[in-house]
Amino acid sequence: MPTTRTVLLTGFQPFGGEQVNPSWLAVSALHGARIAGHRVVARELPVAFGTSLKVLRAALKETQPSLAICVGQAGGRSQLSLERVAINVDDARIPDNAGQQPIDAPVVADGPAAYFSTLPIKAMREALRGAGFPVEVSQTAGTYVCNHVFYGLMHALRRQRAVRAGFIHIPYSPAQASMHAGTPSVAVETVTEALRLAVQVALKTRTDARLAAGAEH
């Protein structure tokens, strides 16, 4: 049993030809930090269907966190995206790092169609915006390994209602964006500080803010 209350943060290995993944760079910078009386533990996940969830479940068992947030790269997005919903489908546009490319396959056979984040995503958005960070509430986490992990996270914690959990997508780092003309980016150090605040708000906010954060398309 852990002797202190824990926050589990995960990032991913590089994929898609990239040399780094800013999600892991940002998350690993918080490993060992103390936030609102909790110790942060960072774990790196493989970009591989199935295997990523085995590593995630092992990390959940090891850390028994009060809060779990998985973080992933979303090249092309300009803001940190607080994901609202994970859907029960794997539909890979490109193969994962193990060469797998599932099409229209469930994440969990006979699982529910979707799970919603249990993070206070609107309160988090407001706090992050107030601190000057670029952030939005996102209505889709895609159908690649990020959504796979998000859905698997929520499925693993479905009976542990005291444990809040969810997923955050982040843009390319500036170094990555320099290789993709016209692509937006956010510095890894900025993402790290945004995640620090996001964790703090998630730990301290019991009832989410009631604010409009929807989308027309």
C-alpha positions as semicolon CSV with decimal commas, in nm:
position;residue;x (nm);y (nm);z (nm)
1;M;0,000;0,000;0,000
2;P;0,129;0,350;-0,080
3;T;0,227;0,545;0,232
4;T;0,125;0,881;0,083
5;R;-0,156;0,994;-0,142
6;T;-0,055;0,974;-0,503
7;V;-0,130;1,135;-0,838
8;L;-0,052;0,918;-1,141
9;L;0,046;1,104;-1,457
10;T;0,129;0,918;-1,777
11;G;0,285;1,025;-2,106
12;F;0,370;0,835;-2,422
13;Q;0,676;0,722;-2,611
14;P;0,743;0,889;-2,950
15;F;0,544;0,765;-3,249
16;G;0,471;0,843;-3,610
17;G;0,833;0,918;-3,695
18;E;0,882;1,175;-3,419
19;Q;1,202;1,166;-3,212
20;V;1,035;1,280;-2,888
21;N;0,689;1,290;-2,739
22;P;0,622;1,612;-2,545
23;S;0,360;1,438;-2,333
24;W;0,629;1,231;-2,163
25;L;0,873;1,522;-2,142
26;A;0,611;1,738;-1,967
27;V;0,484;1,464;-1,736
28;S;0,826;1,332;-1,635
29;A;0,926;1,682;-1,523
30;L;0,662;1,654;-1,249
31;H;0,772;1,311;-1,123
32;G;0,827;1,334;-0,748
33;A;0,660;1,675;-0,716
34;R;0,423;1,746;-0,428
35;I;0,092;1,903;-0,525
36;A;-0,189;1,969;-0,275
37;G;-0,055;1,706;-0,036
38;H;-0,008;1,440;-0,304
39;R;0,306;1,293;-0,456
40;V;0,321;1,280;-0,835
41;V;0,431;0,956;-0,999
42;A;0,500;0,967;-1,373
43;R;0,493;0,663;-1,599
44;E;0,569;0,630;-1,971
45;L;0,328;0,427;-2,185
46;P;0,409;0,252;-2,512
47;V;0,224;0,368;-2,822
48;A;0,077;0,024;-2,875
49;F;-0,278;-0,105;-2,859
50;G;-0,323;-0,353;-2,575
51;T;0,028;-0,324;-2,432
52;S;-0,034;0,036;-2,329
53;L;-0,327;-0,075;-2,115
54;K;-0,124;-0,351;-1,950
55;V;0,138;-0,095;-1,848
56;L;-0,132;0,148;-1,735
57;R;-0,314;-0,112;-1,524
58;A;0,014;-0,211;-1,359
59;A;0,081;0,155;-1,275
60;L;-0,267;0,195;-1,127
61;K;-0,217;-0,115;-0,913
62;E;0,126;0,001;-0,800
63;T;0,037;0,359;-0,713
64;Q;-0,331;0,331;-0,611
65;P;-0,377;0,698;-0,700
66;S;-0,633;0,948;-0,580
67;L;-0,613;1,108;-0,925
68;A;-0,498;0,971;-1,260
69;I;-0,442;1,181;-1,571
70;C;-0,308;1,042;-1,896
71;V;-0,146;1,290;-2,134
72;G;-0,088;1,249;-2,506
73;Q;0,041;1,438;-2,810
74;A;-0,206;1,582;-3,059
75;G;0,001;1,734;-3,338
76;G;-0,192;2,010;-3,513
77;R;-0,389;2,127;-3,211
78;S;-0,305;2,472;-3,082
79;Q;-0,425;2,436;-2,723
80;L;-0,417;2,191;-2,437
81;S;-0,731;1,983;-2,479
82;L;-0,919;1,862;-2,173
83;E;-1,092;1,556;-2,316
84;R;-1,456;1,505;-2,227
85;V;-1,528;1,155;-2,359
86;A;-1,358;0,829;-2,456
87;I;-1,532;0,598;-2,704
88;N;-1,514;0,220;-2,729
89;V;-1,349;0,196;-3,069
90;D;-0,999;0,150;-3,207
91;D;-0,972;0,274;-3,567
92;A;-0,608;0,344;-3,644
93;R;-0,516;0,570;-3,937
94;I;-0,153;0,464;-3,896
95;P;0,003;0,155;-3,735
96;D;0,111;0,178;-3,374
97;N;0,473;0,124;-3,270
98;A;0,416;-0,252;-3,267
99;G;0,283;-0,250;-3,623
100;Q;-0,079;-0,303;-3,520
101;Q;-0,353;-0,117;-3,706
102;P;-0,695;-0,218;-3,572
103;I;-0,998;-0,105;-3,768
104;D;-1,341;-0,064;-3,606
105;A;-1,244;-0,285;-3,311
106;P;-1,371;-0,232;-2,956
107;V;-1,129;-0,126;-2,685
108;V;-1,319;-0,355;-2,447
109;A;-1,544;-0,624;-2,588
110;D;-1,900;-0,573;-2,456
111;G;-1,792;-0,251;-2,282
112;P;-2,016;0,057;-2,280
113;A;-2,012;0,282;-2,586
114;A;-1,831;0,558;-2,399
115;Y;-1,699;0,685;-2,070
116;F;-1,693;1,048;-1,960
117;S;-1,397;1,205;-1,784
118;T;-1,447;1,239;-1,410
119;L;-1,214;1,539;-1,392
120;P;-1,364;1,884;-1,322
121;I;-1,273;1,983;-1,678
122;K;-1,460;2,313;-1,684
123;A;-1,314;2,435;-1,356
124;M;-0,974;2,326;-1,484
125;R;-1,026;2,517;-1,809
126;E;-1,120;2,835;-1,626
127;A;-0,824;2,816;-1,389
128;L;-0,582;2,746;-1,673
129;R;-0,721;3,026;-1,890
130;G;-0,704;3,262;-1,596
131;A;-0,336;3,178;-1,558
132;G;-0,273;3,248;-1,927
133;F;-0,247;2,895;-2,061
134;P;-0,403;2,805;-2,399
135;V;-0,670;2,547;-2,318
136;E;-1,003;2,411;-2,441
137;V;-1,254;2,139;-2,362
138;S;-1,237;1,882;-2,641
139;Q;-1,524;1,661;-2,751
140;T;-1,308;1,392;-2,917
141;A;-0,992;1,210;-2,817
142;G;-0,966;1,046;-3,161
143;T;-0,961;0,671;-3,223
144;Y;-0,589;0,599;-3,189
145;V;-0,387;0,487;-2,886
146;C;-0,472;0,801;-2,685
147;N;-0,843;0,723;-2,692
148;H;-0,760;0,355;-2,634
149;V;-0,576;0,449;-2,314
150;F;-0,840;0,702;-2,205
151;Y;-1,117;0,445;-2,243
152;G;-0,907;0,176;-2,076
153;L;-0,830;0,409;-1,786
154;M;-1,193;0,485;-1,720
155;H;-1,292;0,121;-1,759
156;A;-1,027;0,013;-1,510
157;L;-1,153;0,268;-1,256
158;R;-1,525;0,225;-1,324
159;R;-1,591;0,084;-0,975
160;Q;-1,354;0,319;-0,793
161;R;-1,568;0,630;-0,783
162;A;-1,337;0,806;-0,538
163;V;-1,059;0,811;-0,798
164;R;-1,092;1,093;-1,049
165;A;-0,943;1,035;-1,391
166;G;-0,924;1,167;-1,743
167;F;-0,710;1,258;-2,041
168;I;-0,537;1,572;-2,169
169;H;-0,403;1,619;-2,522
170;I;-0,120;1,864;-2,581
171;P;0,020;2,026;-2,900
172;Y;0,356;1,964;-3,061
173;S;0,662;2,109;-2,894
174;P;0,833;2,396;-3,083
175;A;1,110;2,160;-3,194
176;Q;0,855;1,927;-3,348
177;A;0,655;2,209;-3,505
178;S;0,969;2,334;-3,679
179;M;0,958;2,013;-3,881
180;H;0,589;2,062;-3,972
181;A;0,545;2,396;-4,146
182;G;0,260;2,607;-4,011
183;T;0,186;2,374;-3,721
184;P;0,112;2,533;-3,380
185;S;0,313;2,442;-3,073
186;V;0,340;2,497;-2,699
187;A;0,668;2,482;-2,508
188;V;0,716;2,169;-2,297
189;E;0,793;2,383;-1,991
190;T;0,461;2,565;-2,038
191;V;0,277;2,235;-2,060
192;T;0,445;2,114;-1,741
193;E;0,331;2,420;-1,548
194;A;-0,019;2,391;-1,694
195;L;-0,034;2,029;-1,582
196;R;0,081;2,128;-1,234
197;L;-0,211;2,371;-1,208
198;A;-0,454;2,124;-1,365
199;V;-0,364;1,863;-1,104
200;Q;-0,404;2,115;-0,824
201;V;-0,750;2,218;-0,944
202;A;-0,859;1,858;-0,996
203;L;-0,755;1,767;-0,642
204;K;-0,924;2,066;-0,481
205;T;-1,247;2,092;-0,684
206;R;-1,521;1,857;-0,577
207;T;-1,804;1,997;-0,791
208;D;-1,728;2,108;-1,145
209;A;-1,816;2,456;-1,266
210;R;-2,132;2,490;-1,475
211;L;-2,004;2,679;-1,779
212;A;-2,058;2,654;-2,152
213;A;-1,770;2,470;-2,319
214;G;-1,941;2,291;-2,607
215;A;-1,876;2,292;-2,979
216;E;-2,082;2,358;-3,292
217;H;-1,892;2,100;-3,497
